[in-house]
Amino acid sequence: MPSEIRLYGLDGIPEVRPGDDLNAIIGDALEASNLTPLDGDVLVVTHKIVSKAE
């Protein structure tokens, strides 16, 4: 079976502030986009959004 890569940008990510719950924000955005991560999927989160939430 050929390898396949799919990329999805999530809409609905608000401006992130210190103390925000990134898990909830990303989970809500995934749900709103009707996307469900499966075993083996890779989720990429930028350093910038993580730093803003710290």
N, CA, C and O atoms as CSV, one atom per row, in Angstrom:
chain,resi,resn,atom,element,x,y,z
A,1,MET,N,N,0.847,-1.174,0.000
A,1,MET,CA,C,0.000,0.000,0.000
A,1,MET,C,C,0.891,1.235,0.000
A,1,MET,O,O,1.849,1.305,0.770
A,2,PRO,N,N,0.590,2.208,-0.851
A,2,PRO,CA,C,1.419,3.414,-0.904
A,2,PRO,C,C,1.252,4.259,0.359
A,2,PRO,O,O,0.191,4.276,0.984
A,3,SER,N,N,2.324,4.956,0.713
A,3,SER,CA,C,2.265,5.874,1.855
A,3,SER,C,C,1.408,7.071,1.500
A,3,SER,O,O,1.311,7.466,0.338
A,4,GLU,N,N,0.796,7.634,2.509
A,4,GLU,CA,C,-0.082,8.775,2.279
A,4,GLU,C,C,0.099,9.776,3.414
A,4,GLU,O,O,0.217,9.402,4.581
A,5,ILE,N,N,0.117,11.049,3.049
A,5,ILE,CA,C,0.188,12.124,4.038
A,5,ILE,C,C,-0.975,13.063,3.772
A,5,ILE,O,O,-1.196,13.497,2.641
A,6,ARG,N,N,-1.712,13.371,4.826
A,6,ARG,CA,C,-2.797,14.355,4.736
A,6,ARG,C,C,-2.550,15.417,5.790
A,6,ARG,O,O,-2.181,15.109,6.923
A,7,LEU,N,N,-2.753,16.647,5.417
A,7,LEU,CA,C,-2.573,17.766,6.335
A,7,LEU,C,C,-3.901,18.498,6.477
A,7,LEU,O,O,-4.590,18.768,5.494
A,8,TYR,N,N,-4.241,18.811,7.718
A,8,TYR,CA,C,-5.461,19.561,8.001
A,8,TYR,C,C,-5.112,20.740,8.897
A,8,TYR,O,O,-4.464,20.572,9.930
A,9,GLY,N,N,-5.532,21.907,8.509
A,9,GLY,CA,C,-5.425,23.076,9.381
A,9,GLY,C,C,-6.740,23.218,10.124
A,9,GLY,O,O,-7.812,23.101,9.529
A,10,LEU,N,N,-6.662,23.468,11.417
A,10,LEU,CA,C,-7.883,23.570,12.212
A,10,LEU,C,C,-8.368,25.006,12.304
A,10,LEU,O,O,-7.619,25.908,12.679
A,11,ASP,N,N,-9.624,25.202,11.958
A,11,ASP,CA,C,-10.273,26.489,12.169
A,11,ASP,C,C,-10.796,26.521,13.605
A,11,ASP,O,O,-10.957,25.481,14.243
A,12,GLY,N,N,-11.051,27.705,14.090
A,12,GLY,CA,C,-11.684,27.822,15.397
A,12,GLY,C,C,-10.734,27.851,16.573
A,12,GLY,O,O,-11.171,27.758,17.720
A,13,ILE,N,N,-9.433,27.978,16.313
A,13,ILE,CA,C,-8.473,28.114,17.413
A,13,ILE,C,C,-8.471,29.595,17.805
A,13,ILE,O,O,-8.074,30.444,17.007
A,14,PRO,N,N,-8.911,29.910,19.032
A,14,PRO,CA,C,-8.935,31.318,19.437
A,14,PRO,C,C,-7.532,31.821,19.774
A,14,PRO,O,O,-6.572,31.051,19.788
A,15,GLU,N,N,-7.429,33.119,20.044
A,15,GLU,CA,C,-6.170,33.679,20.537
A,15,GLU,C,C,-5.856,32.994,21.867
A,15,GLU,O,O,-6.677,33.005,22.784
A,16,VAL,N,N,-4.678,32.404,21.967
A,16,VAL,CA,C,-4.295,31.654,23.162
A,16,VAL,C,C,-3.616,32.591,24.151
A,16,VAL,O,O,-2.782,33.419,23.784
A,17,ARG,N,N,-3.996,32.436,25.419
A,17,ARG,CA,C,-3.452,33.278,26.489
A,17,ARG,C,C,-2.829,32.395,27.561
A,17,ARG,O,O,-3.119,31.201,27.633
A,18,PRO,N,N,-1.972,32.979,28.394
A,18,PRO,CA,C,-1.371,32.197,29.487
A,18,PRO,C,C,-2.441,31.502,30.333
A,18,PRO,O,O,-3.438,32.106,30.727
A,19,GLY,N,N,-2.205,30.227,30.594
A,19,GLY,CA,C,-3.123,29.439,31.410
A,19,GLY,C,C,-4.214,28.731,30.637
A,19,GLY,O,O,-4.941,27.924,31.216
A,20,ASP,N,N,-4.355,29.006,29.335
A,20,ASP,CA,C,-5.382,28.334,28.536
A,20,ASP,C,C,-5.098,26.838,28.461
A,20,ASP,O,O,-3.942,26.414,28.472
A,21,ASP,N,N,-6.155,26.049,28.385
A,21,ASP,CA,C,-6.062,24.593,28.296
A,21,ASP,C,C,-5.963,24.191,26.825
A,21,ASP,O,O,-6.971,24.094,26.126
A,22,LEU,N,N,-4.729,23.960,26.370
A,22,LEU,CA,C,-4.533,23.618,24.948
A,22,LEU,C,C,-5.230,22.323,24.567
A,22,LEU,O,O,-5.738,22.204,23.452
A,23,ASN,N,N,-5.265,21.350,25.472
A,23,ASN,CA,C,-5.954,20.092,25.157
A,23,ASN,C,C,-7.411,20.349,24.828
A,23,ASN,O,O,-7.938,19.808,23.856
A,24,ALA,N,N,-8.060,21.170,25.632
A,24,ALA,CA,C,-9.474,21.471,25.397
A,24,ALA,C,C,-9.657,22.284,24.117
A,24,ALA,O,O,-10.570,22.018,23.336
A,25,ILE,N,N,-8.799,23.265,23.903
A,25,ILE,CA,C,-8.901,24.108,22.706
A,25,ILE,C,C,-8.743,23.268,21.443
A,25,ILE,O,O,-9.536,23.384,20.508
A,26,ILE,N,N,-7.718,22.423,21.422
A,26,ILE,CA,C,-7.462,21.587,20.245
A,26,ILE,C,C,-8.556,20.535,20.093
A,26,ILE,O,O,-9.011,20.269,18.980
A,27,GLY,N,N,-8.978,19.938,21.203
A,27,GLY,CA,C,-10.060,18.947,21.153
A,27,GLY,C,C,-11.349,19.536,20.600
A,27,GLY,O,O,-12.028,18.911,19.785
A,28,ASP,N,N,-11.684,20.752,21.049
A,28,ASP,CA,C,-12.887,21.425,20.542
A,28,ASP,C,C,-12.764,21.718,19.052
A,28,ASP,O,O,-13.729,21.555,18.305
A,29,ALA,N,N,-11.583,22.151,18.618
A,29,ALA,CA,C,-11.370,22.453,17.200
A,29,ALA,C,C,-11.452,21.187,16.353
A,29,ALA,O,O,-12.007,21.215,15.254
A,30,LEU,N,N,-10.911,20.090,16.847
A,30,LEU,CA,C,-11.005,18.812,16.128
A,30,LEU,C,C,-12.470,18.391,15.998
A,30,LEU,O,O,-12.920,17.983,14.927
A,31,GLU,N,N,-13.199,18.497,17.101
A,31,GLU,CA,C,-14.607,18.114,17.087
A,31,GLU,C,C,-15.408,18.985,16.127
A,31,GLU,O,O,-16.228,18.476,15.363
A,32,ALA,N,N,-15.176,20.288,16.164
A,32,ALA,CA,C,-15.882,21.208,15.271
A,32,ALA,C,C,-15.569,20.926,13.803
A,32,ALA,O,O,-16.385,21.200,12.924
A,33,SER,N,N,-14.378,20.377,13.545
A,33,SER,CA,C,-13.960,20.058,12.175
A,33,SER,C,C,-14.335,18.637,11.769
A,33,SER,O,O,-14.005,18.193,10.669
A,34,ASN,N,N,-15.027,17.922,12.664
A,34,ASN,CA,C,-15.402,16.522,12.427
A,34,ASN,C,C,-14.192,15.641,12.144
A,34,ASN,O,O,-14.237,14.756,11.289
A,35,LEU,N,N,-13.106,15.896,12.879
A,35,LEU,CA,C,-11.897,15.089,12.747
A,35,LEU,C,C,-11.661,14.323,14.044
A,35,LEU,O,O,-11.743,14.889,15.134
A,36,THR,N,N,-11.371,13.039,13.916
A,36,THR,CA,C,-11.059,12.203,15.073
A,36,THR,C,C,-9.702,11.562,14.840
A,36,THR,O,O,-9.556,10.760,13.917
A,37,PRO,N,N,-8.701,11.895,15.654
A,37,PRO,CA,C,-7.391,11.268,15.494
A,37,PRO,C,C,-7.484,9.748,15.723
A,37,PRO,O,O,-8.198,9.284,16.612
A,38,LEU,N,N,-6.764,9.007,14.920
A,38,LEU,CA,C,-6.721,7.550,15.020
A,38,LEU,C,C,-5.343,7.120,15.499
A,38,LEU,O,O,-4.388,7.895,15.446
A,39,ASP,N,N,-5.248,5.881,15.967
A,39,ASP,CA,C,-3.936,5.345,16.355
A,39,ASP,C,C,-2.963,5.521,15.203
A,39,ASP,O,O,-3.277,5.191,14.059
A,40,GLY,N,N,-1.785,6.040,15.506
A,40,GLY,CA,C,-0.760,6.229,14.492
A,40,GLY,C,C,-0.778,7.621,13.869
A,40,GLY,O,O,0.166,7.995,13.173
A,41,ASP,N,N,-1.837,8.392,14.108
A,41,ASP,CA,C,-1.878,9.762,13.584
A,41,ASP,C,C,-0.880,10.630,14.346
A,41,ASP,O,O,-0.552,10.357,15.500
A,42,VAL,N,N,-0.413,11.663,13.687
A,42,VAL,CA,C,0.532,12.608,14.293
A,42,VAL,C,C,-0.142,13.976,14.331
A,42,VAL,O,O,-0.634,14.469,13.316
A,43,LEU,N,N,-0.156,14.571,15.503
A,43,LEU,CA,C,-0.717,15.906,15.680
A,43,LEU,C,C,0.439,16.862,15.924
A,43,LEU,O,O,1.231,16.665,16.846
A,44,VAL,N,N,0.535,17.895,15.102
A,44,VAL,CA,C,1.628,18.855,15.213
A,44,VAL,C,C,1.087,20.145,15.806
A,44,VAL,O,O,0.101,20.703,15.325
A,45,VAL,N,N,1.750,20.609,16.863
A,45,VAL,CA,C,1.377,21.856,17.524
A,45,VAL,C,C,2.622,22.734,17.533
A,45,VAL,O,O,3.702,22.281,17.912
A,46,THR,N,N,2.476,23.975,17.121
A,46,THR,CA,C,3.642,24.852,17.050
A,46,THR,C,C,4.117,25.272,18.436
A,46,THR,O,O,3.341,25.330,19.390
A,47,HIS,N,N,5.391,25.557,18.516
A,47,HIS,CA,C,5.990,26.019,19.760
A,47,HIS,C,C,5.353,27.329,20.203
A,47,HIS,O,O,5.194,27.573,21.399
A,48,LYS,N,N,4.993,28.162,19.250
A,48,LYS,CA,C,4.421,29.476,19.569
A,48,LYS,C,C,3.132,29.343,20.372
A,48,LYS,O,O,2.951,30.050,21.363
A,49,ILE,N,N,2.236,28.451,19.963
A,49,ILE,CA,C,0.965,28.318,20.678
A,49,ILE,C,C,1.185,27.723,22.070
A,49,ILE,O,O,0.487,28.083,23.018
A,50,VAL,N,N,2.146,26.822,22.192
A,50,VAL,CA,C,2.461,26.240,23.502
A,50,VAL,C,C,3.041,27.317,24.408
A,50,VAL,O,O,2.661,27.414,25.575
A,51,SER,N,N,3.948,28.118,23.889
A,51,SER,CA,C,4.562,29.192,24.677
A,51,SER,C,C,3.521,30.204,25.137
A,51,SER,O,O,3.584,30.688,26.267
A,52,LYS,N,N,2.570,30.525,24.273
A,52,LYS,CA,C,1.546,31.494,24.645
A,52,LYS,C,C,0.659,30.977,25.774
A,52,LYS,O,O,0.166,31.764,26.581
A,53,ALA,N,N,0.454,29.670,25.838
A,53,ALA,CA,C,-0.411,29.080,26.860
A,53,ALA,C,C,0.302,28.912,28.200
A,53,ALA,O,O,-0.353,28.716,29.223
A,54,GLU,N,N,1.617,28.983,28.209
A,54,GLU,CA,C,2.366,28.777,29.458
A,54,GLU,C,C,2.234,29.953,30.385
A,54,GLU,O,O,2.801,29.944,31.478
